[in-house]
Amino acid sequence: MKKWIVLIAFSVCCAAAISFIKIDQAASKKVIYIKGGDPVLADRVSQSDQFIIYEADGGHGMFMKDDVTSVGTIQVQKKTSMLNMIDRTKQQVMADMGFSATVIHAADSRLLVFLIALGLTSGIMQLTLLLVTMIKTHWLASPAKEQDSSDADKNSVFTPDDEETSEYRDLVLFFLKIFKLQNGLGSDAVSRFSIDSTAAPGKRKVFELGVKGNSDWINRRMSIAPLGEDSGSKSKCYYVIYDTHMVVKIPPERVTDIAKYINDIRREVQITSQLAPMACIVPMVSVILKKIQKLPFEKSLTQEQLEKQYIRMVEEKPEYQDYLKIGDCFAFFMELTNNFFLGSVIDELHKQKNEIGEEIRESPEVAWNQEAFTTRYGLESLPVFESLQTLYRRCETQALQVIKETGQDTTIHQFHLKNWFLACITGEDLQGTDKDVDADLLVKIKKEFSTIFKANPKQVNDLVRLLKTQLATKTFLKSRQQIQNVASNMLTLLCQLKEKRIALRDLKPDNLFLDAAPDNYPVFLNDLSSFSIGVIDVETAVSLVPKADGSIAQPLIGGTPLYATPLHLLKNQTISKFFGDLPEALHLEDWFATIAIIFRAITGKNLFPRAARTFPALLKILKSSRNRSAPDEATVKKMSRTFWSAAVVDMKKQLTAFSDILNRLTVLIPEEMQKPIKSELEREKACLSQAIQKHISLFPLTKSQKNKAFLVSAAMADITKQIDRWENTDKLPEQHRQIAPQMVSFLKNLNRLKKGEKEKRDAVSSAAMSPCEISAYSLIEAMFQIAFRAMYKSPWKALTKPTQQTEEKIAVKDDRDLVTTIISTD
């Protein structure tokens, strides 16, 4: 009895002590360095093409990659309460065992420690007594046989200490398991993997897999690459090459129930059936199972029949379910053939194959000939040419001084100095001459040139910017027809989705592929009819055909920020309540994404970077609502204002920055879209006509009705003459000189409005022709306006900020946002 009292007392002390014991714990933290801001410490960081996503203290956040300078790792020492450590372990273990949150919360850690301590101490006591007895009884027993060293290696997996490898560990282990089965080996066969260091650098990682056969190692290679932008709310996808090309999708919410897993696959198959004959790639169990178990008469079965057979096999034979799990949850596998991801094609179309150095080396004499320079880069490049010559003369003087000090002035010619100067601008190493040049001399010259460049950053930056613009223009002109065809086929895809009554709700380049003869890439891009755009994965898709009760199924909430709107975060009943026609609203989610995809296809840039950055704020607004599942109008309005204010700024900035390219490229409009696009263009033309009349009527210096009538009907050339007249102040009467700046600003703004009206008038005329082709600029602007007016209700008031200025002052201001401001309001 005394023995048990001691044990209980000891266990109580252990349970009480854990509240006061603190342990020094070294933790590895990620550091995100923000441009112009304080560094952010995070527990975990993941990256995509556009975002840095992080977790810190149980919360989540994200930054655009352009706002982040770098991501590092530091070791942080901190004292952690043992009770907290035990609490976290308890919650994880009990959650994995399937206990509910209520039971987990009720299970006090101190009580668990008491029971564990009591069990361990009593067990140790019993074991000690048993050992004493055995020693007494069997003290002459022979020692146990040593374990065979060859068995010690069984089940071991050799992995390199590489941080990037750990991200792919579960995937590699999964395919190692498949590799063992393909070679007739058991799951306990010795295996290993490592990263191939000779593979090309980048996101794609090549792995060397190895399994121990009967006599020797059997090796093979595979590759894994992250796929798409990680929104933090949807599945992680990987592009895997193992026997075949495939996409492996790991859902954010762990799927452990086979029935749910099969139902999810069948749901996506139903969506693709509704989309037929559109090309679709969706998850199938046969992608993996056919690698390890062949079916009889397999070659005579269609893909649909084959999939049904494998699903039946999985349902009837649970042992095959493990071959569909990565870690302890089911994953989805989609097989590709030789398809090209649209995202990769777009990147390839905009890849500048010639760097700045090659642009210079292509015609090095151009840098020293004013006529050749302005012919190649335009008359507006003359200031850059003059700055280049000034910069060179400074460098030449300094280089000659360095050469003179070394005594090599007779061996260096001027053309060598010019070549070194241009090489230094492009960041290349300086090459010697036909005669030996001391390497130290080249180092000194490059150092002097670099010092001069640092002292004159504007001249260097202007030249580099000019060269990059030239490269971008050459790349665009080379790929122009292909880009036009991609953009036109995106509109065709959008119309097909509406016709099939499906809303995909996560349209983005990495979820789309080109359906064409792969051996004919990229030639097929030159012919609009030689390819179409297919869909990869319909996880977020929903059928717009009402169910028996008249409702539409609730799709998954969430999307990819660069291609999403606030509606992606709202449930069906909320969308219906505040935005009306639910099928039309869901279709407009794809409409909005198509705008962003077409812009990226044409420019290689993202259309809505600011709008994408608002999504953490949108989620915060939604969470602050009294009812997150059914937010009130104030919440929906606040979310909409936050998002669309940023989206309008994005549109203004990007359309202005890329206006030249967007106006030079035309897009073929499908017949189904011609009516709404033409109607929108006519509305915008009417808005601009109204803006012109308002601009003239409110200008205080045009009081004469005759002058106003002249300005309303005047051609742009006539307005330009008036601008020249008012800018030439020396020839103006004295009483007109004071108002000249005001008149010039007014007339320039008027000409801009008239130019916009002419563009819309031309677009309306083009939209009435067959085939219907309009500029990408007019198309993107019109599609945006349609989406904006549908998703931002007019009673919520205009997005423009209130101003204290009078209408008259606004009218004479050179306000470049005026057109969009008028068009954006009803």
N, C-alpha and C positions, 0 to 999 in steps of 0.2 A: 504493500500500500504506500509505504514511504517513497518507494521508487517512482510511482506514478505522480505523487505530489511534487517531487523534484522536477520531473519531466514537464508537468503542466506549468510550474513556476518559471522554468527556463523558457518555455515557449511563449508565455505572456511577456516576459522581458524582451524577447526577440521582436514580438509584434509592436511593443511600445517603442523600441529603440529606432525602428526604421523611420519614424517621423522626424528624428533629430539628426540622423546620419546624412552627411552630404559628401558627395564623391566628386573629385576633380575629374572632369571629363573633357577630352579633346574632341572638338567637333570641327568638321570640315565645312566651311561656309563658302557659298558663291558670292562674288562681289560684282555687281553690275555698275559699270562706270557710265554715267549719263552726261551727255553734252550739256555743259552749263549748269549742271545740278550736282547735288551730293550723291556719292555712291550709295547703292542699295544692297543690303545684305539679304541673302535668300538661302533657303534650305535646299531647294532644287531649282534648276534652270533647264529649260528645253528651248530649242531654236527651230524655226522654220524659215522659209524663204523671206518672209516679211516681218516676223515677230520674234521677240524674246519673251517667253512666258515663264513666270517664276512663281514659286510657292514660298511663303514666309509666315511662320507662326500660325499655320493653319489657314491663312488667307491666300488668295490668288491675285495675280495682276499680270499686266503685259505692257511692253514697250514696242514701238516700231523699231526695226533694226537700224533705221537711219538716225534715230535719236541716241543710239548706244555706241560708245567708242570701243569698249572691249568688255569681256567677261573673264574674271579671274577666280582664283581659289585661295583662301587663307585658312589657317588653323586658329580656332578660337578656343581658349581655355575658359571653362565655366564650371561653377559648382552646381551640381544637380542633386536634388533631394532623392534619396533612395526610394521613398514612398512614391514620388512621381514616376520614377523609372518602372517600378513594379506595377503602378496603375496602368501605364501605357501598354506594358506587356500583357497584363490581364485582359485589357479591352481587346487587343489584337487576337489573342488566343481564343477568348470566348466568342468573338465575332466569327472567327474561322470555324469554330465548332457549331455555329448556327444558333447561339443564344440570342434572344431579343435584347433590344437596347434597355428595356426596363430591368431585366434580370441582371444584365451587365452592371448597370448603375447600382443595383441593390447589393451586389456582391462586394462587400467592403474588403479592401486589400489587407487591412490589418488582421481580419478574421482568417483570410486565406494564408497569410504568413504564419499565424498561430497554428493552423491545422497542418501546414507543411512542416513547420519546425517540430511539432509534436510527432508527426509521422516519421520524419527523418531520425530524430533522436531515439525514438522507440525502435525503429528499424536498425539503427546502428548498434543499439544495445543488444538486440536479439542476434544480429549478425556476429557481434563480438563473442557472445556466448557460444554460438554455433562453431565458430572458428577454433575457439579454445578446445571444444569437445573433439573436433576433427583432428587437431594437432595431437591431442593426447592419444586418439585412437589409431591414427594413420601416420605417425611420425616417421615411419620407415618407407612411406610411399615414394615411388620413383617420380622424378620431375616430369612435368608435362612436355610433350613433344613441341619443339619449336614450330611455329607456324611457317608454312611454306612461303618463302619470300615472293614467289611468283604470284601467289594469291593476294598479296598485300596491295598490288596495283589494281586489282579488279574494281570496276566502277569509278576509277579515277578519271577526271577530266582535266587536262593541262590547259590553263588559260593564261595568256600574257597579262601583265599588270598594266593594262591600257584602259584609261577611263572611258574612251569611246566604245571599246569592246563590250563593256558591261551593259550598254544600252541594247545590244543585240544578243545578249547571252541566252535568253529564253528561246529566241528564234533559232539560234545556232544549235542549241541542245535538242530542239524539236527535230531539225533536219538531220542531226546525228542519229536520232532514234530511227528515222525513216531510212537512213543510209545503212544502219545495221540490219534492218529487216530485208532491204534489197539484196544484201549479201548473205542472207540466210543465217545471221548471227543473232544471238539472244540479246535481250535488253541489258544483261550484265556484262556484255563484252567490253573490254578496255577500249577507250576512245579518247580522242584529243582534238583540239582545234587551235588555230592561230591565224592572225591577220597576215595577209600577204603584203609585205613591206614594199614589194616591187610594183604593186598595182598603182595606177594613176591616182594622184591625190584628188580629193573631193569628198562629197557626201557618200558616194558609193564605196562600200567596203568589200573587199574580196577576202574570203576565208578559205583556209586549207583545212579540210576535214580528214580525220584519220580514224580507222577502226582496226583493231588487232584481229587478224584472221587466224587460221589454224597454224600458220607457219610464219607469216610476215604481216606487215602493216599494209592496209588497203587505203589509198588516198584519193581524194577528189576535191574539186573547187566549187564554190558557190559565191554569190554576191548578194548584198543587201543594201538598199538605199531607202532613206525616209522619203515619203511621197506626200506632196501637198502641204498646204498651210495648216498648222495645228491651231485650231480655234480654242482649244481648252475645254470644249463641251462635246466634241464628237469623237469618232473613232480615230485611232492612230493607224496609218496605212504605211506599208512597206512594199517596195518593188523588189521582188526576189527572183533571182535566176537560179533554178535548181532543176535540171533536166529540161524544164520548160520555163517560160516567162510567166510570172504570176504576181498578183497583188494579194498581200496578206493583211487583213483588217482585224484589228483588236478593238472591240467595243469598249467605251469608257465604263459602262456598267457590266461587271463580270457576269457572263452567261454560263451557268453551271447546270442548268436543267436541259436535258436533251430535247424535251418536247418544245420548249420555247425556242431552242436553237433551230430545230427543223421548221417550226412555224415561221420564224423570221426568214429563213431561206425561201419557203413556199410563198410568203408574201411578196418577196422581191421578184420571184418568178412570175407571179400573177401580174405585177406591174409591167414586166417586160412583155408579157402576152398582150396586154392592152396597148403597148407601144408598137407592137409588130406592124410592119416589117422593119422598123427602125433597128439598127444594130445596137445591141446592148451586151454588156459583160457584167454578170451578177455572180454572187457566191454559189458554189456547188461543192458538195462533199466528194464528188467524183474526182475533183482536181487532185486531191491527195490520195484517196483510197485506191485509185487505179494504178498508183505507183507501187503499191504493196500487195494488192490482191486483184488478180485478173478474173473477170467473169466469163463464163462459157458463152460462146457465140457473140462475144463483145463487138467484133467488127461488123456484125449484121445489125446492130442496134443503133438507133438514132441517139443524139446527145440527150434528148429528153427521156427516152426509154432507159438509157444507161444511168442517168441520174436517179430515176425512180427505183431502179434495182439496187443501187448503192444505199439509198435512203432506207429502203426496206431492210437491207443487210445491217445497217447501223441500229435500226430500231429492234431487230430480232437478236442481234449478237452484240451485247453491251461492250465486249472486249475491244471492238473496233472504235468505240467512242473516244478512247484515249489518244488515238492517232489524229484526232481533230482538235486536240487541246494544246495550247501553248501555255506552259505553266500549269495552273489548275483550272483554267477556264477555256471555253470553246472560242476558237477563232474562225474567221470566215476567209475562204480561199477563192480567188477569182483567177482563171487562167486567161492569159493573153496569147495571141499568136505572134505575128510580127507587127502588131499595131503600134502606131506612133501616138504618144500622148500629145494633146494639143499644146500643153504648156511647154514641152520640149521643142515642138515645132516652132512656136512663137519665139522662144529664146534663140533658136538657130537662125530664124529669119532676121533677127536684129543683132546677131553676133557680128561685131566688127572684126573681121578676120585680119585686117591690117592695123597694127598699132600706129601710134603717132610717128614713131621712128620710121616705119615703112612709108608713111605718107610723105615724109620729108625726103627719104632716100629715093622715092619714085621719081622726083624731079628736084634734085638738090639745087640746081641753078635758079629755080624760081625764087628762092629766098633772097637773091641778090639782084633781081631784075624787077623793077617796079611795074612795068607793063605786063610781064608774065604773071606777077603776083596778083595784080588786080583782075587780070583775065581769069585766073583760076579761082579766086576767092571773092570777086566782086569789087566794085568801086568803093563800097563802104569799108573795105579792108585796108584802105590806104593808110589811115592812122596807125594800124598795127604794123604795116611794113616800115613806116618811118621810125616807130619805136624800136623795131627789130634792128634797124641799122645803127641807131644811137647806142643800143645795148651792145652790139657787136664791136663798135669802135672802142668802147670802154674796155671790153674784154681783150680786144686785140692789143691795146696799149699795155695792159697789165701783163699779158702773156709775153710780149716782146721784152718787157722789163725782166721777167723771170728767166727767159731764154738767154738774155744778155748776161745775167748774173752767172749763168752756168757755162757761158762761152760757146754755145751752140747756135748762135744767131745765123751762121752761114749755111746751116743744114736744114732749116725749117722754112718752107714756102707758105705763102698766104693761104693757098687752098687747103693746106693742112690745118691751119688755124680755123678756117671756116668750118671744116668738117668736125673738128674738135668742139667748136662752139655749138653746132647743131646736135652733136652727140650728147653734149652735156645738158642741153635743153630736154632731150628725150630720156635722160637718166641712164644713158648707156655708157659703157667704158670707152675711154679714149684709146684709139688704135695707133700704133706706130706708123712711120713713113716707110718709104722704100729703103731708107737708110736706117741704121740702128738709132733709136732714140732711147735715152736713158729712162727706165721705168719711173724713177723718182721724179724726173722732170714732168712726166705726164700727170703724176699724182699732184704735184704742186700747181700745175696749170688748171687741172680740174677743181682743185680747192679754191683757187683765185676766182675762177668762173662762178663757182657756187656761191661764193661770198657776194659777188656782184649781183647775181640773180636774187639772192635774199634781200639785198638792198633795193631791188627794183621789182617787187613781186607783181605789180600791175601789168608791166610790159610782158613778163613771162606768161602770166595767167591769160592775158588777152590772146596771145599767140596760141597757147595750148587749147583754149576754148574754140578758136577759129579752126584749128586742125581737127578737133573732135567733131565740130559741126560739119565739116567737109566729109569726114568719114561716115557720119550718120546719114548725110544726104546721099552719098554714094551707095551705102547699104540699102537705104529706102528705095532708091531708083531701081536697084537691081532686083529687089524683092517686091516691087509695087504690085504687079499683077497677082502674085501669089497671096499677098496680104489682102487684096481686094476680094479674092475668091474665098479666103477663110472667113472674112467678115460677112460676105453675102450668104455663105452656107450656115453661119451662126443664126442669121435671121430665118433661114429655112427651118433650122432645128426648132427655133422658138415657135414658128407657125405649126409645125408638126405636133409639138407638145400641146398646143391649144386644141388642135383638131382631135388628138387622141384623148383629150380631157385628163391630162396628167400634169401635175406641178412637181418638178424635181426638187426645187427649194434649196439645192446646194450646187447650182451651176458654177463651175470654175474650170480653168484650163486643165487642171490635173484630174478632173472627173470626166474628161471628154477625150475621145480619140478619133483619129482619122480612119474612116472605113474606105480602104482603097487597096489596090494591088501593091503590096509592100515593096516588091522588086522595082517598082516604077517611081519610088521616092527619090528626089523631090519633084520629078518632072510632072507627076499628076497634079501638083498644086497649080500648074499653069492653066489647067482646064477645069472650069467650074463643075462640069458634069462628071468628071473623073473620080470624084471623091465626095463623101458626105461625112457628117460629124455624128459619131455614136456616143453612147453614154456608158460610163464605167460606174457601177454601184448606184443603186437607187434606194439607199438606206433611209433618206429623208423624204422620199417621194410620197405623194398621196394621189389617189384617184379622185377626180372632181365629179365623178358620177355618184349621185346620192345613193345611200343605202336604202333598205326597205322602209325605214322609219323617216326617210327624207333628209337625214343628216349626212355630213361628210366626215369621214374618219379623221381622227386627230393625229396629225403627223408629229414626228419628233420635233421638239423645241430646240432651236439653235441653228447656227450656220457659220460660214466663214466670213469674218468681219469685212474683208475687202470687197465682198460681193453680196453682202446681206443688208437688210433694213430692220428697223425696229419690229416689224411684223413677224420676223423670225423668232422673236422672244415671246410672242403672245399666243394664247390659245384661240381655238376657233370661235368660241362664243364672244370673246373680246373683240376679235377682228370683225365679226358680223355686227356687233353692237355699234362700233365707232366708224367702220369703214364700208358698211353696206354689203354689197354682193360678195360673199365669201369666195366662190370659185374665181371671180375676177381678181380679187385681192391676192389670192394665192398665185395666180398666173402672173400677176405683176411683180411678184418676188423674182420669178425667172426673167421677166422683162428687164428689171433693174440690173440683175447680174449680167444679162446679155450686153447691156450698155458698157459695163466695165470690161467685159471680155473683148468686145470689138475695139475699144480704145487701146487696150493692152496689145491686141494683135497688130494695130496700126503703129503704135508708138513704142511698144516695148516697156511702157511705164504703167503704173497703177493710177486709176482715175480718182479713187476715193481714199487716199491715205489718211486725211484728217477725219473723215467720217468713220473710218475703221477704228481710229483711236478713241472714239466716243463709247465703244461697247462696254468697257468696264463701268463707265458712268451710267449707261443705260441700265445695266444689271443692278447697280446700286440704287437707282431710282425705283426700279421695279421691286427690289427687296424691301424698300422703305414703305411700300404701299401696305395698307391694312390687309388686303387680300391679294397675295401675289398671283394666285390662279385667275382672279377676276378683278384686275385693277380698275380704279375709277377713272373718270375722264381726265381729272387733273393730272394723274400719273401718266396716262397715255399721251396727253398733250405735252407734258414736260419732256418725256422721252423723245417725242417727235420733233419738238423744237430743238433739242440738243443735237439730235442726229442731222436734221435737214439744214440747220444753220451751217454745220460743218460741210455737208455735202454740196450746198450751193457755193460756198467758198472754193471747194475743190473744183467744181465745174468751171467757175469763172477763171481760176488760175490756169487750169490745164488746157482749156479751150484757147485761151490767149497764148500760152506758151507754145502750143503745137498747131496754131491756126493755119500756118502755111502748109504743113503736111496734110492736115485734115481737109483742107479745101482743095488740095490737088488730087485727092483720092476719092473715087466714087464707089458707091455700094449699090448693088442690084437689090431692089425692094420686092419681095414676094407679093403676089397679087392680094393675098389675105391682109397684108399690112398697109397697102397703099391708101386705103380710105382714111384710117385714123392718122397716118403720117401727113397726108395732104391736108386734112382738116386742121391739124396742129400747126402746120406751116402757114396756112391762111390766117389762123388766129394770131400767130406771132407777127405776121406782116401787118395785120390790122393794128396790133399793139404798137408796132414801130411807127406806123403812120400817125397814130394818135399821139405818140411821144414827140414826133417832129412838130406837130401843131401846138402841143402844149409847151414845148421848149421855146418855140418862137413867140407864142402869145404871152408868156410870162417874162420874157426878156425886156427889161425896162427901157432899153435904148432903141427898140424897134416899135415906136408908137404909131407910125404911119401904116394904115391898112394896105396901102400900095406896096410898101416895103415888105410887110408881112406876107402878102400874096406872092410877091416875087420870090421870097425865101422858101415858101412852101413848094412852089413849082420848079424852083431853080435846079438845074442839073449839078452833079458833083463838080464838074469842071468849072462851072460858074462860081460856085462857092470857093473853090481853090483859088481862083483869080482874086476874089474878095479878100481871102486870107493873105495872099501876097501883097495886096495893096495896103492892108492895115499893118502888116509887119514892116513895111518900108516907111518908117515914121518920119524920115527926113523929107518926104514929099507930101506929108499930110499937113493940112491947115493946123495952126496952133491949137485951136479949140478941140481938135480931134485927137491930139497926141496923148492926152491924159487918159482917154477912154480906150486907146488902142489895145492894151493888153487884155482888157475885158472883152473887147470885140473879137480878138483873135481866139481867145478861149471859147467863146460862144460859137464862133463859126466852125472851129475844129470839131467841137462836140456835135454840131449840126451835121457836118459832113460824115462823121462816124455813124450817126443815126441813119443818114441817107444811104450809106454803104450797106448797113445791116438790112435796110428795107429792100435794097436792090438784090442782095443775096437771097432774101426770103422770096422775093418775086420770081427770081430765076429758079429757085428750088420748087416753087409751086408749079411753074411751067414744066419743069422736068418730071415732077410727080404725075402730071397729067399725060405724059407720053408713054408709049409702049415700045420696048421695055422701059420700066421706070427705074432710073438711076439718079441718085442725088449725092451731093458731097457728104463725106463722112461727118463733117462739121455740122451741117444742117440736120443730118440723121440723129447724131448723138444728142444734140440740143433738143430736138423735137421729142425724142424718146424720153429724155430726162424730164421735160416739162409734163408729159403725160403721166409719168410715174409720180412726180412730185405733187401734182394737183390731186391725184387719187389717194395718196398716202398722207398728205398734209391738208387737213380740211380748212376751207376758207374762214369759218367762224373763229378759228384759232388765231386770227390776225396774221399780218405779214411778218416775215422773219427779220426785216430790216430794223435796226436799232433806232429808237426815237432820237430826234435831233432838235436842237433849239433854233436852227436856221429857218428863215422864212422860205416860202416856195420860190420867191424871186431870186434869193441868193443861191438856192439849189440849182435853179435853172441856168445860171451863168457860170456855175462851177464846172471845171473840166472833170466831171465825174464819170469814170470809165465803168462804173457798175450800174449806170442809169438804165440801160436796156434790160438787163437781167432783173433789176428791181421791179420794173414795170411788168415784165412778162411773168414774174413769179407771184403776182397778186391778181386776184379776180376783180 
